[in-house]
Amino acid sequence: MSGTSLYGDLYGTTEMRAIFSVRSRLRAMLDVEVALARAEAHTGVIPAAAAEAIAQAADVDRLDLDAIVAATQNVGYPVVPLTKQLAKLAGPEAAGYVHWGATTQDILDTATVLQLGRALALLEADLAATIEALASHSRQHRDVVMPGRTHMQHALPITFGYKCALWLAPLIEHRSRLDRARDAVNQLQFGGAVGTLASLGTRGRAVALALGAQLGLRVPDAPWHVDRSAFAGAACAVGLVCGSLAKFALDVVLLMQTEVGEASEPYAPGRGGSSTMPQKRNPIASEYILASARGVHALVPVMLQAMAGDHERSSGPWQSEELALPQIFVFASATFAQSLAVAHGLTVDAERMRRNLEITQGLIVSESVAMALAERIGHGRAHEIVEKASSLAADSNISLRDALLRNDELPSVFDGQTLDTLLDPMKYIGEAGSVVDRVVERARTISR
């Protein structure tokens, strides 16, 4: 048992680990070998009986997994011991036709393609559900006013629906990115030793097309043994989503601070508890979102560096994908799953948001007063008056309203009722509601 397995799904979901398990990896490779045999039988390259015998023998439960793992340590790749066992299981008449005309990388890359298709589907399902949850929060809290913060300090009023929309908007775009990444990955790798399929003579392209049809994969114009852009692109797309989900998680951590208390993760007894402090409800899910996202981001550069492969088969860069890609998807699965849980069960304290707005006694809407005053006396003078009043309010612990009224110039410009309107945070949220409406409608459109 590894150290991370102690943490269960916190660092990666069971479903995603299963996709990249040894058994699943070998099963995907067997699927490619079977499809290859059938494609070659279809094109007359090998006997149909041999292809059927290979298909009947390709059962991962009949393999000696320990022997394959041991041989891989010596050979460097699992394809050689796998095909030797498959040939033995297929019988003497079919044995010579196993892996006909293919190379190790054809099998490994195409097996990875099959695995990534399933892995991306898992991530996309969680992302779609997260989008739906955040859209619901955006609608529900469209007009719930709260402090907007820049540089970790109160800036201007916003609404919680608007904040949710800012979390939501990039996820909508990322959903399209994942779709494009899956389309790019969904391609056959089949080129033989150096990509020319010379071992199949004049029937190389016909076999490739038949193999692609067997597996439901696009057949590219050229082999991509040394073009790793599709895999690197998938890693980058996943990394971008994790970045946006990490931003969401960090905001939740900050909103859960005792001094803020405006929103929190869903709570269950003991969740996020402390071994010494009984009162603690730590933002544990958000912390693991941040941790697993960092794991993804640490590994994405490995995939980018693997693109610089030498000649027609790289000596090292390609092999590093085997290390990075499964871990990227396992870590990402934790990021996606924990984000969905937080988004779905997010608890919102609208009353606390309103109280926090009042902490600065009107300073959060000083811009509102300055802009209205600028229309009467010019921007420079207005800014000077409101800045001076803001400093007085902060230093003397009085309201901005009281500080403004101490300026003899202001009462001649604004009466008390007008000033109260300018100091109402709900009346200075600008496009917040419209942003929510546009983003929620976009989310609704793509979910159809």
N, C-alpha and C positions, 0 to 999 in steps of 0.2 A: 504494500500500500504506500503510495507516495504521500509526501507531506500535504500537498494541496487537496488530496482526496479526503482528508480529514474534514475539510470545509464543505464537502458536498457540492451543491449547485452555486455556492457563492462565487467561485472562480470559473464556472463553466457548467452548462446544463448537462444532465445525463444524456439527453437526446443528441446533443452535439458531440459529446464524447463518443457516443456509440457510432456516429457516422465516421469518425476517424480512428476507431479501434482497429486492432490488428485484424480481427475477423472481417470487419467491413472493408478494410483495405484489400485484403486478399479476395474477398467476394467480388469486389469491383473489378479486380484484375482478371478473375475467372470470367466475369461477364464479357470483358473485352476479348479474351481468348476464344470464347464460344462464338461471339459475334463474328470474329475474324474467320473462324473455321466455316461458319455458315455462309459468309460472304464469298469465301473462296470456293466453296462448293457450288454456290449459285453462279459463279462466273466460270466454272469448269476448271479451276486450278487444282482442287483436290477432290477426291471421291466423296460423294454425298454420304456414304456409309461411314467414312472416317469422321466427317463433321458431326454426325449424329452420335457416334461413340464418344467424341470429345465432349459434346454437350451433356451426355449422360454421366460422364465421369466428373464433370466440373461441379462438385459439391464440396463446399468449404468444410463440412462436417467430416468428410473423408480424408482431409489433409492432415498430415503430421505437422502441426503448427510449430512445435518445439524444434523439429528438424529444420524447418524453413528458417526460423529465427537464427538457429545456430549456423546454418550455411550462409545466411546473409552477412553474418559477421566476417566471414572469409571472403565471399565473392564481392560484397559491397552493395548488392541489390537483391531483392527477393525474387525477381523474375526467373532467374536460372533455376533455383531449387523448386520454385512453384511449377514451372513447366516440366521439369523432370518428374515430379510427382504426378502431374496431370497426364503426362505421356504414359507412365506406368499404369495408372488407373484406366486409361482409355484402351489399353490392350495393344499387343504387338502390331496389329494391322493398321491401327490409327496413330500409333505413337510417333511415327516419322512425319506426320502432318501437323503436329502441334506447333503453334507459333510460326507457321510457315511464312517466310518473307518479312517478318516483323523484326523490330529491334527493341531492346529493353525499354528505351525511352517512349516508344509508341505505346506500350502497355501501361507504363507508369503514368504518363501524362493523361492518357484517355481515362484511366481509372480515376485520376484526380478530378478530371472534368465531371465524371459521374457523381463523385462525392460532393463536389462544390455545388452542383445543381441542387442536391438535397439540402446542403448546408445553407445556401442562400435562401431557399424556400422557407426554412425555419426562421431565419432572421427577418425575412420580409413579413411573415405572419405576425411576429412580435411587434415589428415596427408599425404595421397597419393598425394593430390594436392600440398601440401607444398614441398614434395620431388620433384615433377615435376618442380616446380618453381625454387627451388635451383639448380637442375640439369641444368636447362636452363641458369641460371646465371654462373654456373661453366664453362659451355661450352663457353658462350659468352665472359667471361673475363678470359679465361684460361691463357693468356699471358700478362695480364695487371699488371705490376709490382707495388708494394706498400710496405710500411714498415711493416715488421713483428715485433711484440712487445712482450717483456717479462717483467714482473714486471712494466708494464705500460710505458716502455721506448723502443725506437728503438733497435732492436736486429739484425736481418738480413733481407734482401729482401725476400718477398714472392710474390705471385700474388693474385689478388682478387678472381680469379677462385679457387685457392687453399684454400683460407679462406672459400669460399662457400662450398667447398668439405668437409672441417672439420666440418662445420655445418651439412652437409648433411649425412655424413657417419653414425653417431649414429642413425639418424632418420630411415635409412634403416633397421638397426637391430631392432629398436623399433617397426617397422611395423610387423616384425615377432613375437615380444613379444606380441603385442596386439592380433595377430591371435591365439597364443598359449593360451593367457588368455581367449579369447572368447571360445575356445574349452574346456578349463578346467571348465568354468562357465556353459557351455551348458549341464547341468545334472539335472535330476529330483530329487526333494526332496520328499520322500514319505515313511514314516516309522510308522505313528501312534504315540501313546503316548510316547513310549520310543524307537521306531525304530524297534520293532519286528513285527509289523502289526498283533498282536495277535487278534485284533478285526475282522479280515477277515479270521481267521482260516487257512485252507490249501490253500486258493486262494489269499493270499497276494502278492506273487511274480507275479502271472498271472495278477492281477490288475495293479501292478506297471509297468509291461512291456507294457500293453495296454495303460496305462496313458502316458508313455513315448512316445509311438507311436502317440498318439493323439496330443501331444504337440511338437513332433519333437525333443525330448530331450533324451540324453543318460541316461540309467538306471544303476546307479553304483551298485557295489556288496554289498555295505553297505550304510545305511543312513548316512548323514553327518550333522546331527543336531548339533553335537559338533566338527565337523571338518570344520573350517571356512577358510581353506587354499585357496579354489578357489576364494572366494570373496576378501580375503586379497591379493591374488596374482594379481587379476585384479586391485585393488587399487595401488599396488606397480608398476605394469606395466605402469599404467597411470601416476603415480608419476615420473617414470623414463623419460617418454617422456616429461613431463612438465619441468623436470630439464634441458634437452637438449634444449628445446625451450626457456627456460629462459636464458641459455647461449647465444643463438642466439640474443635474445632481448637485453641483456646487451651489447653485442658487437655493436649492432646497436646504442644504446644510446651513447656509447663512440665514435663511428665513426661520429655521428652527432654533437659532440662538436664543437663549433665555431672554436677553435684552430686546429681541425682536418679536419672536413668537407669532408670526403672521400666518405661517403654514407649516405643516409637518407631514412626515411619512405616516402611512397607516400603522396603527399600533396593535400589537398583540401582547398578552402578558409575558414578561421576560424579554421581549424583543428590544435589542439595543441596551440591555441592562449592564450594570457595572458589578464587578465582584466585591466592591467595598462600599459603593454609594447607592443605596436603595432607590433614591429618587430619580436616577439617571434614565433618560430615554434618548440614547444616542442615535444619530442618523445613520444607522448601520448599513441600510441598503444603498444609500447614496455614497457612502464611503467605499463600498465594494464596486459600485459603478465607476467611481474615480480610479480605483486600483486596477480593475480589469481593463479599463480604457487605456490606462498608461501601459499595460502589458501589450495591448494591440499596437500602440504608437511606437513602442520600443522595437517591435518586430517588422513593421512596415518597411523601414529602410533596408532590411535584409532582402526583401522582395525586390526593391528597386535596384539594389546592388547586383542582384542575380541577373539583371538584364544585360550586363556586360559580359557575355559569354564568348569564349574563344572559338574561332573557326566553326565547324559544323556540329560540334558536341562539346559543351563546356566542361572544363576540368575543375570543378569546385563551385562556381556560382549557381549552377542549376541544382546541385546537390543540397545547397543551403535552403532551398525552398521546402524540402522535406522536413526540415527542422522548424521553419517559421510558419508555413501556411496553416497546418493543423492547429497550432497554438493560437494563431490569430483568430481563427474561427471559434475555438473553445472559449478564449477570453471574451470575444465579442458576444458570444451567446449569453454570458453572464451579464454583460453590460446591457444588452437588449432586454433580457428577462427581468432583471432588477428594475430597469427603467419603467417597464410596463407595470410592475407591481406598485411602484411609487406613484406613477401617473394615475393609475386606476383608483388607488385608495387615498389620494392626497386629501388631507384635512385642512380646511381654510377657516381662519378666524377673522371675519370681516370687522368685528368690533375692535379687535386689537389693531388692525390696520388703521382704523379711524383714529384710535387713540394715539398711535404713533405719528400720524399726520400732525397732531396738535403739539408734539414735543417741542417744536421750535417756535411755537406761538405765532404762526403766520409767516415765518421766514421762508417756508417752502414755496410760497406764492409771491415772493418779492418781485419776480420777473413780471408777473401779471400787473402789478402796480406800476412798475417801471415802463412797461410797454404802453399802458394807457396814458401815463403821464407824459411820455415822449410825444404823443400825438398833440398835446397841448403846448408844451414848452420846449420841445426838442430833445433828442436822444441824450446828448451830453449832459445837459442840466438835470434831466430826469434821472439818469443813472447816478449822478453825484448825490442827489437828494435821497434816493432809495438806498444807496450803499451806506450813506452816513446813518440813516435811520436803522438799517439792519445791524450795523456795528453797535449802535446804542442799545438796540433791543437785546443783542447777544450779551453785551458787557453788563447791562443793568438788569438782566433777567426780567424784562417786560415784554409785552406783545409788540409785534411790528405795528399794529394799528396805533397803539399808544405812542410809540416812537415817532411814527409819521405825523401824528397830530401835534407833536411838539414843534414841528416845523411851521413857522408862520405862513409860509408860501402855500402850503398844501390845502388848507381849508378853503382858500379862495378858488381852488381848481376842482376839488372833489367834495361833495357833501358826505355825511356819515353813511348814508344808505349806499351810495355808489362805492364807497371804500369797502363796505362790508361785502358787497357783491364781488369786488376785485379780490378780496381775501378769502373767498369761498373756494376751497380746493376742487370741489366737484365741477365748478364752472371754468376750470382751467386745465382741462384734460385734452384739449385739441382734437386730434384725429384718432384718439385711442379707440373709440367705439367703431369708427369706420375701418380701422385696421383689423379689429376683431372680425367684423362682418366679412371683409374680403378674404381673410385667411381661412375662416371657418367655411366659407363657400367654396374656396379652392380645395380644402380637405374633403368636403362633401362630393365635389365633382370627381376627384380622382378615386374615390372609394366605390364609385358605381361599377 
